[in-house]
């Protein structure tokens, strides 16, 4: 009989899996290596996850807890649209710095390394943020606070594209080097936040 794993051990196992998938991609990631690094047997791991696919999807869901925490902070209707956007940008920059493997794994997903998971993962990863951003922009438009020719869902899509590229620029080697070329060196996090906010002010038509 195996000993039931506690929540801390399961979280550690998922973090180890995330690092493996980020470093090697889905196909080359090795479940045996993940179990060994976690101090577990493969048999115990498969008591909790039916196969590699199931474990991978559980790793992705584990990372989404961070996204949920960000979204919960940017839904305060008492704050302005720009204030909420600033919170989102700052938190996502902070998370990218502190959880590099999460975003490297996301890049693996978006780059086509996990094609068969694409519909499911896109739905799970993007639905919450698309809904939150669209509502924030639609509410600001209804109040006359932003330019009136904006289509909220399209604008939310472009805003999230900028955030996604920013996260990749902080975590993925190619995009980090690309950022250095465009910015003539690596900018500080504060510079990234403030310059993106200036861009958003102009796009939204806010003085």
C-alpha positions as a Python dict, from the first residue, in 0.01 Angstrom:
ca = {
    (1, 'X'): (0, 0, 0),
    (2, 'X'): (137, 342, -94),
    (3, 'X'): (121, 644, 133),
    (4, 'X'): (-125, 908, 15),
    (5, 'X'): (60, 1220, -94),
    (6, 'X'): (-15, 1545, 85),
    (7, 'X'): (-96, 1869, -100),
    (8, 'X'): (256, 2007, -60),
    (9, 'X'): (410, 1696, -217),
    (10, 'X'): (160, 1700, -504),
    (11, 'X'): (230, 2068, -570),
    (12, 'X'): (604, 1996, -569),
    (13, 'X'): (547, 1712, -816),
    (14, 'X'): (354, 1944, -1048),
    (15, 'X'): (625, 2210, -1026),
    (16, 'X'): (886, 1948, -1118),
    (17, 'X'): (671, 1842, -1411),
    (18, 'X'): (632, 2201, -1529),
    (19, 'X'): (1010, 2246, -1525),
    (20, 'X'): (1056, 1925, -1725),
    (21, 'X'): (795, 2019, -1987),
    (22, 'X'): (937, 2371, -2012),
    (23, 'X'): (1294, 2250, -2063),
    (24, 'X'): (1228, 1955, -2295),
    (25, 'X'): (886, 2005, -2449),
    (26, 'X'): (598, 1762, -2416),
    (27, 'X'): (731, 1483, -2639),
    (28, 'X'): (1079, 1464, -2483),
    (29, 'X'): (971, 1516, -2123),
    (30, 'X'): (1025, 1197, -1925),
    (31, 'X'): (782, 1086, -1656),
    (32, 'X'): (1047, 867, -1494),
    (33, 'X'): (1279, 1167, -1456),
    (34, 'X'): (997, 1374, -1309),
    (35, 'X'): (911, 1105, -1055),
    (36, 'X'): (1277, 1053, -962),
    (37, 'X'): (1342, 1424, -911),
    (38, 'X'): (1033, 1435, -690),
    (39, 'X'): (1154, 1143, -481),
    (40, 'X'): (866, 924, -597),
    (41, 'X'): (823, 611, -802),
    (42, 'X'): (653, 614, -1140),
    (43, 'X'): (393, 380, -994),
    (44, 'X'): (296, 632, -727),
    (45, 'X'): (275, 911, -984),
    (46, 'X'): (37, 701, -1192),
    (47, 'X'): (-183, 646, -889),
    (48, 'X'): (-277, 1013, -927),
    (49, 'X'): (-253, 1066, -1304),
    (50, 'X'): (-368, 807, -1553),
    (51, 'X'): (-104, 887, -1817),
    (52, 'X'): (141, 1149, -1941),
    (53, 'X'): (-135, 1351, -2106),
    (54, 'X'): (-332, 1367, -1784),
    (55, 'X'): (-25, 1473, -1587),
    (56, 'X'): (63, 1743, -1841),
    (57, 'X'): (-288, 1888, -1834),
    (58, 'X'): (-275, 1887, -1454),
    (59, 'X'): (50, 2084, -1471),
    (60, 'X'): (-116, 2342, -1695),
    (61, 'X'): (-415, 2370, -1460),
    (62, 'X'): (-171, 2420, -1172),
    (63, 'X'): (-17, 2721, -1349),
    (64, 'X'): (-360, 2872, -1411),
    (65, 'X'): (-395, 2943, -1040),
    (66, 'X'): (-161, 3238, -1100),
    (67, 'X'): (-379, 3368, -1383),
    (68, 'X'): (-687, 3337, -1165),
    (69, 'X'): (-516, 3543, -893),
    (70, 'X'): (-434, 3818, -1144),
    (71, 'X'): (-785, 3825, -1285),
    (72, 'X'): (-932, 3854, -937),
    (73, 'X'): (-727, 4172, -888),
    (74, 'X'): (-837, 4344, -1210),
    (75, 'X'): (-1213, 4316, -1168),
    (76, 'X'): (-1255, 4601, -919),
    (77, 'X'): (-1525, 4818, -1078),
    (78, 'X'): (-1430, 5107, -848),
    (79, 'X'): (-1095, 5140, -1023),
    (80, 'X'): (-1038, 5295, -1365),
    (81, 'X'): (-971, 5087, -1674),
    (82, 'X'): (-610, 5203, -1683),
    (83, 'X'): (-563, 5127, -1312),
    (84, 'X'): (-688, 4773, -1368),
    (85, 'X'): (-467, 4736, -1674),
    (86, 'X'): (-167, 4855, -1474),
    (87, 'X'): (-239, 4595, -1207),
    (88, 'X'): (-261, 4325, -1474),
    (89, 'X'): (66, 4432, -1638),
    (90, 'X'): (256, 4460, -1310),
    (91, 'X'): (133, 4126, -1177),
    (92, 'X'): (205, 3941, -1499),
    (93, 'X'): (556, 4087, -1517),
    (94, 'X'): (612, 3985, -1155),
    (95, 'X'): (481, 3635, -1219),
    (96, 'X'): (693, 3595, -1532),
    (97, 'X'): (1002, 3683, -1330),
    (98, 'X'): (912, 3444, -1047),
    (99, 'X'): (771, 3156, -1251),
    (100, 'X'): (978, 3146, -1568),
    (101, 'X'): (904, 2779, -1640),
    (102, 'X'): (529, 2848, -1652),
    (103, 'X'): (568, 3086, -1942),
    (104, 'X'): (827, 2875, -2122),
    (105, 'X'): (574, 2592, -2106),
    (106, 'X'): (300, 2825, -2236),
    (107, 'X'): (530, 2909, -2525),
    (108, 'X'): (571, 2540, -2599),
    (109, 'X'): (192, 2515, -2616),
    (110, 'X'): (140, 2822, -2834),
    (111, 'X'): (429, 2731, -3066),
    (112, 'X'): (251, 2413, -3169),
    (113, 'X'): (435, 2159, -2958),
    (114, 'X'): (105, 2029, -2818),
    (115, 'X'): (-129, 2051, -3116),
    (116, 'X'): (-381, 1796, -3000),
    (117, 'X'): (-434, 1988, -2676),
    (118, 'X'): (-474, 2326, -2847),
    (119, 'X'): (-857, 2363, -2837),
    (120, 'X'): (-885, 2252, -2475),
    (121, 'X'): (-588, 2454, -2352),
    (122, 'X'): (-686, 2768, -2542),
    (123, 'X'): (-1029, 2750, -2382),
    (124, 'X'): (-893, 2695, -2031),
    (125, 'X'): (-613, 2951, -2050),
    (126, 'X'): (-781, 3231, -2245),
    (127, 'X'): (-1151, 3231, -2156),
    (128, 'X'): (-1124, 3404, -1819),
    (129, 'X'): (-885, 3679, -1929),
    (130, 'X'): (-1076, 3747, -2253),
    (131, 'X'): (-1400, 3787, -2058),
    (132, 'X'): (-1247, 4015, -1794),
    (133, 'X'): (-1061, 4240, -2038),
    (134, 'X'): (-1359, 4269, -2273),
    (135, 'X'): (-1590, 4370, -1988),
    (136, 'X'): (-1348, 4630, -1853),
    (137, 'X'): (-1318, 4792, -2196),
    (138, 'X'): (-1691, 4770, -2270),
    (139, 'X'): (-1776, 4934, -1936),
    (140, 'X'): (-1527, 5217, -1998),
    (141, 'X'): (-1671, 5268, -2346),
    (142, 'X'): (-2029, 5280, -2211),
    (143, 'X'): (-1921, 5550, -1964),
    (144, 'X'): (-1759, 5754, -2243),
    (145, 'X'): (-1413, 5719, -2092),
    (146, 'X'): (-1244, 5580, -2404),
    (147, 'X'): (-1277, 5632, -2778),
    (148, 'X'): (-1613, 5513, -2907),
    (149, 'X'): (-1496, 5335, -3221),
    (150, 'X'): (-1334, 5057, -3015),
    (151, 'X'): (-1472, 4705, -3044),
    (152, 'X'): (-1416, 4573, -2689),
    (153, 'X'): (-1350, 4208, -2768),
    (154, 'X'): (-1105, 4289, -3048),
    (155, 'X'): (-926, 4543, -2829),
    (156, 'X'): (-907, 4287, -2548),
    (157, 'X'): (-752, 4043, -2795),
    (158, 'X'): (-481, 4290, -2897),
    (159, 'X'): (-415, 4391, -2536),
    (160, 'X'): (-369, 4029, -2433),
    (161, 'X'): (-140, 3972, -2732),
    (162, 'X'): (84, 4250, -2597),
    (163, 'X'): (84, 4094, -2250),
    (164, 'X'): (164, 3749, -2387),
    (165, 'X'): (455, 3880, -2592),
    (166, 'X'): (580, 4076, -2289),
    (167, 'X'): (577, 3759, -2078),
    (168, 'X'): (764, 3565, -2345),
    (169, 'X'): (1016, 3850, -2370),
    (170, 'X'): (1093, 3805, -2000),
    (171, 'X'): (1121, 3426, -2006),
    (172, 'X'): (1209, 3282, -2348),
    (173, 'X'): (1564, 3317, -2480),
    (174, 'X'): (1479, 3424, -2835),
    (175, 'X'): (1222, 3682, -2731),
    (176, 'X'): (1450, 3816, -2455),
    (177, 'X'): (1725, 3878, -2712),
    (178, 'X'): (1468, 4031, -2947),
    (179, 'X'): (1361, 4271, -2672),
    (180, 'X'): (1722, 4377, -2614),
    (181, 'X'): (1761, 4459, -2983),
    (182, 'X'): (1447, 4672, -2998),
    (183, 'X'): (1510, 4841, -2661),
    (184, 'X'): (1885, 4888, -2702),
    (185, 'X'): (1951, 4670, -2401),
    (186, 'X'): (1731, 4508, -2141),
    (187, 'X'): (1483, 4758, -1996),
    (188, 'X'): (1383, 4759, -1630),
    (189, 'X'): (1048, 4614, -1532),
    (190, 'X'): (925, 4962, -1438),
    (191, 'X'): (1017, 5095, -1781),
    (192, 'X'): (830, 4808, -1947),
    (193, 'X'): (520, 4875, -1739),
    (194, 'X'): (516, 5251, -1792),
    (195, 'X'): (588, 5241, -2166),
    (196, 'X'): (315, 4982, -2223),
    (197, 'X'): (72, 5197, -2023),
    (198, 'X'): (159, 5499, -2242),
    (199, 'X'): (86, 5285, -2545),
    (200, 'X'): (-251, 5184, -2396),
    (201, 'X'): (-342, 5545, -2314),
    (202, 'X'): (-285, 5641, -2677),
    (203, 'X'): (-473, 5338, -2814),
    (204, 'X'): (-771, 5401, -2586),
    (205, 'X'): (-783, 5774, -2669),
    (206, 'X'): (-724, 5878, -2308),
    (207, 'X'): (-554, 6214, -2254),
}
